[in-house]
Every structure is written in structure tokens, then in C-alpha cells.
Amino acid sequence: QVQLVESGGGLVQPGGSLRLSCAASGRSFSSTFVMGWFRQAPGQDREFVGAISWSGSTTYLVESVKGRFTISRDNAKNTVYLQISNLKLEDTAVYYCAATYGWWDQVLKSRRFDFWGQGTQVTVSS
């Protein structure tokens, strides 16, 4: 149906930057999907990071990452990006891309997504 493949993770020193990518494909995928990013640190629950509307004109980021994280998308490439700057030790996690059919307001309220990628590891360490 829908395949999401994340890339761009790695080992980065504190203060560094990364750009994660999520390539979407599949017969059921549509550029009208709301796309989101989550992360899961070791021993913790998966955490919603943010989302982007189908057009890319509207984004939402949780308060804890505002100012350092940016979400964007290129619908011509069916790709969503998560730019992370000034990385901190606590950003260490597996980062997941997700997609949903849902309406923007409902998605932000429920944070429920229909399709998931396999995740990409981001490790921040000196």
C-alpha cells in the first residue's frame, strides 16, 4: 500500500546538524497525506515530534523542538524532510516517519497515523 523509508540518521556530535529524509511510495500513497515525524529514545515511549500538511504550507512542531527542528516536503519527489540543528544528547533516538489520510486538525489532536517507516537511528555523542 504505502511504503515509507527513512534515511539520513547517524552519529553526530552535540551542536551538529542532520537532515532526515522520508521517501514515500506505493499505490495508495498520495501527496495529499499529512506526514509526521516521531522519535523513540531508549527505554521511552514513542514521542510525536511534528507534522506537515499536504501542501507543505502548514507545519506543527512540539514545543520542545521548536527553534531547532524544521519539517518540509517535496511532493514532486514524494519526500518529507526533518532538519535538525544544534543537536543535543537528548535527541538521541530512532526517528520514524509516518503518513495519514486524516484531516490536519484531527491529526494534530489524535496524533494517529496510518503508515509507518522502519526508522532511522540518530545518535548524539561527543
Disulfide bonds with the S-S distance in Angstrom:
Cys22-Cys97 2.04
